[in-house]
């Protein structure tokens, strides 16, 4: 049975006190929900607050992750954070390839391949993001794009290495726009990704891979989205910044 995950990407939000309060409140209230061993909640705050958030969480099913890391272990890269640094803080996950990193920081499949390797080599699990812009969906090239993002950045990995990777599908046109991919659209892409994994790695590996949906998931639509056969949870943005909305999504996991 593949792992079910709800991950909260806080992006560049919250100050230190707010981050501490949010993490502690999520941790406390999560004890009221039935979160079994096959389910995880991942909190991904801004880098300055990683250790604070980790110390503020007491629920055993909560993991903490960073929003990015550099492809090198160390060096003259002012302002960057390395995978060994994250590992030394006891981090569990790192998000790589988020659509905002691709759009604003020119990250491409080659650099993301290097980042993925470095993160895995330093004992981090990777939430690897993929997804299309509106123009690609309207041109019906979205499947080809997503397949290329995955194959160029991940398909050099062995099946064993891939066990430490979670894929997050982001329909970029549904992030922060008020638009939401329908549950059927999410399932269609997730099923396509799983089929691609099956063709490359075999059915067993493909069926064990966790694939998250990352496009404007809210408490009111989480049940329908998570109810799809190939959707194993969500990478949550804005709704992860409030305790009630985040818990409302986790309830449907």
SVG drawing of the C-alpha trace seen along z (x, -y; Angstrom):
<svg xmlns="http://www.w3.org/2000/svg" viewBox="-17 -38 50 43">
<polyline fill="none" stroke="black" stroke-width="0.4" points="0.0,0.0 1.5,-3.3 1.9,-6.1 -0.7,-8.9 0.7,-12.4 -0.6,-15.9 2.3,-18.4 2.0,-22.1 4.2,-24.4 4.2,-27.7 6.2,-29.5 7.6,-32.9 5.0,-33.4 4.9,-33.8 7.4,-35.3 9.2,-33.3 6.5,-33.5 3.7,-32.8 5.6,-29.8 6.0,-28.4 2.4,-28.9 1.1,-27.4 3.3,-24.3 2.3,-23.8 -1.4,-24.2 -1.3,-21.7 0.6,-19.2 -1.8,-19.6 -5.0,-19.3 -3.7,-16.5 -3.9,-14.3 -7.7,-14.5 -7.6,-12.9 -7.1,-9.3 -3.7,-9.5 -2.4,-5.9 1.1,-4.7 0.4,-4.8 -0.3,-8.6 2.1,-11.5 1.7,-15.3 4.7,-17.3 5.3,-20.9 7.6,-22.9 8.2,-26.4 10.7,-29.0 14.3,-27.9 14.9,-30.2 12.1,-28.5 12.9,-24.8 14.3,-24.0 11.7,-26.0 8.9,-24.1 10.6,-20.7 10.8,-21.5 7.2,-22.7 5.8,-19.4 5.1,-16.5 2.8,-14.3 4.7,-11.2 3.2,-11.5 4.4,-15.0 7.6,-15.4 9.4,-18.6 10.8,-19.6 12.5,-22.5 11.3,-24.2 14.5,-24.0 18.2,-23.0 21.3,-23.6 22.8,-21.0 26.2,-21.3 27.2,-20.3 29.0,-23.5 30.7,-26.4 30.5,-30.1 26.8,-30.2 25.6,-33.2 22.1,-32.8 21.7,-29.2 21.0,-26.2 22.6,-22.8 21.3,-19.3 23.9,-18.5 22.8,-21.6 19.2,-20.3 20.3,-16.8 22.2,-18.2 19.0,-19.8 17.2,-16.5 14.9,-17.4 12.9,-14.7 12.0,-16.1 12.8,-18.8 10.6,-20.2 12.3,-20.3 11.1,-21.7 8.1,-23.7 6.6,-25.7 7.6,-29.0 11.2,-27.8 11.0,-26.9 9.4,-30.2 11.2,-32.7 14.6,-31.1 15.0,-29.4 15.3,-25.9 15.3,-23.3 15.3,-19.5 19.1,-19.3 19.6,-21.3 16.7,-19.5 18.3,-16.2 21.5,-17.4 19.5,-18.7 17.6,-15.4 20.8,-13.4 22.3,-15.6 19.3,-15.5 19.0,-11.7 22.7,-11.3 22.3,-13.2 19.4,-11.2 16.6,-13.5 13.3,-12.4 12.3,-14.5 8.9,-15.9 9.4,-16.4 7.0,-18.8 5.9,-18.7 3.1,-20.3 2.0,-22.4 1.1,-26.0 -2.3,-26.9 -0.9,-27.2 0.4,-23.7 -2.9,-22.3 -4.8,-24.2 -2.4,-22.9 -2.9,-19.4 0.9,-19.0 0.6,-18.7 1.1,-15.0 4.3,-15.2 5.6,-18.1 5.0,-16.3 6.5,-13.1 9.6,-15.0 10.0,-16.7 9.9,-13.4 12.0,-11.4 14.8,-14.0 15.1,-14.6 14.3,-11.3 14.6,-8.3 18.4,-7.9 17.5,-6.8 17.2,-3.1 13.9,-1.7 15.4,-1.6 16.4,-5.3 13.0,-6.2 11.4,-4.9 12.6,-8.1 10.8,-10.3 7.3,-11.6 5.8,-13.1 3.6,-16.2 1.6,-17.1 0.9,-20.8 -1.5,-22.1 0.2,-25.6 -2.9,-27.2 -4.8,-26.1 -2.4,-27.6 -3.5,-30.9 -5.9,-31.6 -9.1,-30.4 -9.3,-27.7 -9.1,-24.1 -8.5,-21.0 -11.5,-18.7 -11.0,-15.4 -11.3,-13.7 -8.5,-15.9 -6.3,-15.2 -6.9,-11.5 -6.2,-11.5 -2.7,-13.0 -1.9,-11.0 -2.9,-7.8 -0.7,-8.9 2.3,-9.4 1.8,-6.0 1.6,-4.4 4.9,-6.1 6.5,-4.8 5.2,-1.3 6.7,-1.4 10.1,-2.5 10.3,-0.6 7.6,2.0 4.2,2.4 5.4,3.0 7.5,-0.2 4.7,-2.3 2.0,-1.1 4.2,-1.9 4.9,-5.5 3.0,-8.3 1.7,-10.9 0.3,-14.1 -2.1,-16.7 -0.8,-20.3 -3.4,-22.7 -5.7,-24.7 -6.8,-21.9 -9.3,-23.1 -11.3,-21.4 -14.4,-21.5 -12.8,-19.7 -10.2,-17.5 -12.5,-14.5 -13.4,-14.3 -9.8,-14.8 -8.3,-12.4 -11.0,-9.9 -9.5,-9.3 -7.7,-6.0 -4.2,-7.5 -4.3,-10.6 -2.4,-9.9 -2.8,-13.2 -1.9,-16.8 0.8,-19.5 -1.0,-22.4 -0.2,-26.1 -2.5,-28.8 -4.7,-26.5 -1.7,-25.2 -1.3,-28.6 -4.4,-28.3 -4.9,-25.5 -8.6,-24.9 -8.3,-24.7 -5.2,-22.5 -6.8,-20.1 -9.9,-20.2 -7.9,-18.8 -6.1,-16.2 -9.4,-14.9 -10.1,-13.6 -6.7,-11.8"/>
</svg>
